[in-house]
């Protein structure tokens, strides 16, 4: 039951598998699928190292997607390591199978395409998660989210221009990414409120303190003293006025 509820196979995966069976490329397809699974296994191992809870693992024809149910205010270091282990596992796995088996040119090609494409800074690809860590080091959380969304749309357009012709599989991938980014943008206020509520509800341990003029200037990696118009107050005290039922929003 746990495996059934956690691991999901996208309908497009069956569609591409049928094409592979019909064209006689099932061996290459199985090897390529194993590369995708090992890549996601890297993320899963990374999540387990930091006791992250796995929400679901989705198997797609062009890759995979591991979704964790961890707080937004999770350490940027942890997020970086979990993201890194996916491509790292894929590189190590490919290194060994390329020496054990005589891989076809199509498998070699698609392995590198998968690896490089997944590093593009388009949400929810691994590249966007690396960019997310980088942005949150230098910019407030709210602004980092918006930059990531804008950058994702920009790179989707860039891929369309780079391909330069209609390709059905590329179209499916970009369509999936477009709606993922669009959903990510629509949920921006919900995500930001969750970011704030975690800081109000949990006793998060941050060594650094930063003075800011509003909640929209808050960073992911530190706690804050927030100016309320008269004086600087702790973020706990400031957020109390936003979330506690005794105060008007």
Buried (B, 14 or more C-beta within 10 A) or exposed (E): EEEEEBBBEBEBBEEBBEEBEEEEBEEBBEBBBEBBBBBBBBBBBBBEEBEBEBEEBBBBBBBBBBBBEBBBBBBBEBBBBBBBBBBBBBBEBBEEBEEEEEBBEEBEEBBEEBBEBBBBBBBBBBBBBBBBBBBBEEBBBBBBBBBBBEBBBEBBEEBBEEEEEEEEEBEBBBEBBBEBBBEBBEEEEEBBEBBBBBBBEEEBEBEEEBEBEEBEBBBBBBBBBBBEEEEEBEBBEBBBEEBEEEEEE
